[in-house]
Amino acid sequence: MHHYHTVGVGAGPANLSLAALFESAAPHQIALLERRPGPAWHPDLLLSGVRMQTSWLKDLVSFVDPCHRLSFLNYMVTTGRAWGLLNAQFDFIPRQEYAQYLRWASERLGCIQYDTDIDRISFDGGFAYHAGGEVVATSDHLVLGLGSKPYAPPELAGVLGDRAFFPEELTARLPQLDPAEPIAVVGGGQTGAESVLELLGRGFTRISWLGRRPWFQPMDDSPPGNDFYRPAYVRFLQDVPQETRRRLVDDHVLTGDAITPGTLRAIFQANYDGMLRHGEYPVTLYPERDVVTAEADGDGLTLHAVSPVGREEHRLAHAVLATGRQPAEPPLDPELRERIELDDAGELMVESDYSLRWKGPDGHRIFALNRSRHTHGIPDANLTLLPVRSATVINSLFEREIFTIRDTSVSTRWKVA
Ligand SMILES: Cc1cc2nc3c(=O)[nH]c(=O)nc-3n(C[C@H](O)[C@H](O)[C@H](O)COP(=O)(O)OP(=O)(O)OC[C@H]3O[C@@H](n4cnc5c(N)ncnc54)[C@H](O)[C@@H]3O)c2cc1C
């Protein structure tokens, strides 16, 4: 068992970026503990042909350290694929490519311990990481990079099982599903849309797509929408009172939690092709439907939905519940949990440098990545500002400006000084 300066729990993009930039600050002093058996990025959601929602420039390191050895460009050039990718002229690159980039970077980092499911983090003069009853590492500082897990609201969670399942299970379930039987996708976000596209591609002809929003809304990837995804805006947010900040961030939801226009076009075009082939549209869209209850029986399941003009029932063989994600619960020992401050909503209090407020001795800090949507904005759950967040954490940990975060050329004024 080894003692580290810093341990990151989870080896998703958040902590990979941190570990990559740690190389310049304190080589060999960070370890990442990861429950998966090897490098993987949302592997169960790598459905056919899925694309990134963000530019390939938004890699683990470049916006802070463009000469870093783990840049996406270095990956493309050294794997011999740069020209192929360039000439394929993707608007957004395949998600498979980004997943392979993360694998490539993970293999080069050499600080990741796989097959290590941390079930308890305790503190006794230092952080101790427990897996299967053993302490596998200790550290001075802790960085939580646990990501999220699929979520079903309580009114739908009861039907999860044979008849209803999360999109993560879709690929494994497909061989047992009959494409001629009716199937629903519940959820009007990107994962719901990708599930619909997958079913279309697999020849399903009776797909019902239900979403809460008034229409299946595209992501706002416009220049002003993207202005929320930059260090200058995150800095601005830090000085805004909490309640106002919450409202502002909630108003930005369509810049992140919505469907890429390319995916919507692909669905509408495949649906039209399907109509020409079969005489009927394989996908029926049901916008503005709130699925309020569901029950499953031996033959199928029934979804009860509320629309602006009344209640309706949808009888199906199966349903894919693409009803969102929620943060993974940190496996903190109760004593350690007690010492961490929560806000009025019971959420972790994340400071502007991503540290948590906790009652611990000097020299031992806790940081949480991808847990501060309401303090740092929508990009916190996104790849855009990964290196900026990592640089902020490292500068704070080492109490000096190891990385300079530059974003001074801004034409938007969110407040007048
Ligand atoms: C399908 C999908 C596609 C996305 N595409 C984009 C995109 O194109 N652009 C964009 O900006 N954002 C995208 N996002 C949003 C976001 O960028 C990703 O979810 C990203 O993976 C978040 O990184 P993370 O490291 O915080 O979490 P994760 O990637 O979820 O990584 C967390 C890691 O922690 C591990 N872990 C959790 N608990 C433990 C434990 N107790 N012990 C050990 N290990 C543990 C998990 O196994 C996992 O590997 C996407 C999200 C999804 C779900």
The ligand as a MOL file (V3000), in Angstrom:
LIG
                    3D

  0  0  0     0  0            999 V3000
M  V30 BEGIN CTAB
M  V30 COUNTS 53 58 0 0 0
M  V30 BEGIN ATOM
M  V30 1 C -23.1010 9.0840 -23.0850 0
M  V30 2 C -22.5270 10.4060 -22.6960 0
M  V30 3 C -21.9030 11.1920 -23.6570 0
M  V30 4 C -21.3560 12.4220 -23.2990 0
M  V30 5 N -20.7890 13.1850 -24.2780 0
M  V30 6 C -20.2940 14.3850 -23.9580 0
M  V30 7 C -19.7110 15.2170 -24.9760 0
M  V30 8 O -19.6790 14.8740 -26.1570 0
M  V30 9 N -19.2020 16.4200 -24.6020 0
M  V30 10 C -19.2420 16.8420 -23.3010 0
M  V30 11 O -18.7560 17.9270 -23.0150 0
M  V30 12 N -19.7940 16.0900 -22.3290 0
M  V30 13 C -20.3230 14.8730 -22.6190 0
M  V30 14 N -20.8920 14.1130 -21.6320 0
M  V30 15 C -20.9570 14.6430 -20.2470 0
M  V30 16 C -19.6450 14.4530 -19.4420 0
M  V30 17 O -18.5960 15.1110 -20.0890 0
M  V30 18 C -19.2690 13.0020 -19.2550 0
M  V30 19 O -20.2480 12.3460 -18.4860 0
M  V30 20 C -17.9100 12.7910 -18.5750 0
M  V30 21 O -17.6110 11.4310 -18.6690 0
M  V30 22 C -17.8660 13.2360 -17.1160 0
M  V30 23 O -16.6060 12.9070 -16.6140 0
M  V30 24 P -16.3470 12.4510 -15.1090 0
M  V30 25 O -14.9320 12.0540 -15.0160 0
M  V30 26 O -16.8560 13.5060 -14.2130 0
M  V30 27 O -17.3120 11.1970 -14.8740 0
M  V30 28 P -17.2970 9.7240 -15.5080 0
M  V30 29 O -16.8680 9.7560 -16.9100 0
M  V30 30 O -18.6240 9.1360 -15.1910 0
M  V30 31 O -16.1740 8.9640 -14.6760 0
M  V30 32 C -16.3350 8.6220 -13.3340 0
M  V30 33 C -15.5100 7.3770 -13.0840 0
M  V30 34 O -15.5050 7.1080 -11.6940 0
M  V30 35 C -15.5940 5.7150 -11.4930 0
M  V30 36 N -16.1210 5.4980 -10.1390 0
M  V30 37 C -17.3040 5.9300 -9.6380 0
M  V30 38 N -17.4280 5.5620 -8.3550 0
M  V30 39 C -16.2930 4.8930 -8.0290 0
M  V30 40 C -15.8320 4.2680 -6.8420 0
M  V30 41 N -16.5660 4.2670 -5.7250 0
M  V30 42 N -14.6140 3.6710 -6.8620 0
M  V30 43 C -13.8530 3.6810 -7.9840 0
M  V30 44 N -14.2540 4.2500 -9.1400 0
M  V30 45 C -15.4540 4.8530 -9.1600 0
M  V30 46 C -16.5180 5.2550 -12.6040 0
M  V30 47 O -16.3440 3.8790 -12.8920 0
M  V30 48 C -16.0780 6.1480 -13.7660 0
M  V30 49 O -15.0900 5.5510 -14.5640 0
M  V30 50 C -21.4410 12.8760 -21.9550 0
M  V30 51 C -22.0900 12.0930 -20.9970 0
M  V30 52 C -22.6310 10.8730 -21.3620 0
M  V30 53 C -23.3370 10.0550 -20.3010 0
M  V30 END ATOM
M  V30 BEGIN BOND
M  V30 1 1 1 2
M  V30 2 1 2 3
M  V30 3 2 2 52
M  V30 4 2 3 4
M  V30 5 1 4 5
M  V30 6 1 4 50
M  V30 7 2 5 6
M  V30 8 1 6 7
M  V30 9 1 6 13
M  V30 10 2 7 8
M  V30 11 1 7 9
M  V30 12 1 9 10
M  V30 13 2 10 11
M  V30 14 1 10 12
M  V30 15 2 12 13
M  V30 16 1 13 14
M  V30 17 1 14 15
M  V30 18 1 14 50
M  V30 19 1 15 16
M  V30 20 1 16 17
M  V30 21 1 16 18
M  V30 22 1 18 19
M  V30 23 1 18 20
M  V30 24 1 20 21
M  V30 25 1 20 22
M  V30 26 1 22 23
M  V30 27 1 23 24
M  V30 28 2 24 25
M  V30 29 1 24 26
M  V30 30 1 24 27
M  V30 31 1 27 28
M  V30 32 2 28 29
M  V30 33 1 28 30
M  V30 34 1 28 31
M  V30 35 1 31 32
M  V30 36 1 32 33
M  V30 37 1 33 34
M  V30 38 1 33 48
M  V30 39 1 34 35
M  V30 40 1 35 36
M  V30 41 1 35 46
M  V30 42 1 36 37
M  V30 43 1 36 45
M  V30 44 2 37 38
M  V30 45 1 38 39
M  V30 46 1 39 40
M  V30 47 2 39 45
M  V30 48 1 40 41
M  V30 49 2 40 42
M  V30 50 1 42 43
M  V30 51 2 43 44
M  V30 52 1 44 45
M  V30 53 1 46 47
M  V30 54 1 46 48
M  V30 55 1 48 49
M  V30 56 2 50 51
M  V30 57 1 51 52
M  V30 58 1 52 53
M  V30 END BOND
M  V30 END CTAB
M  END
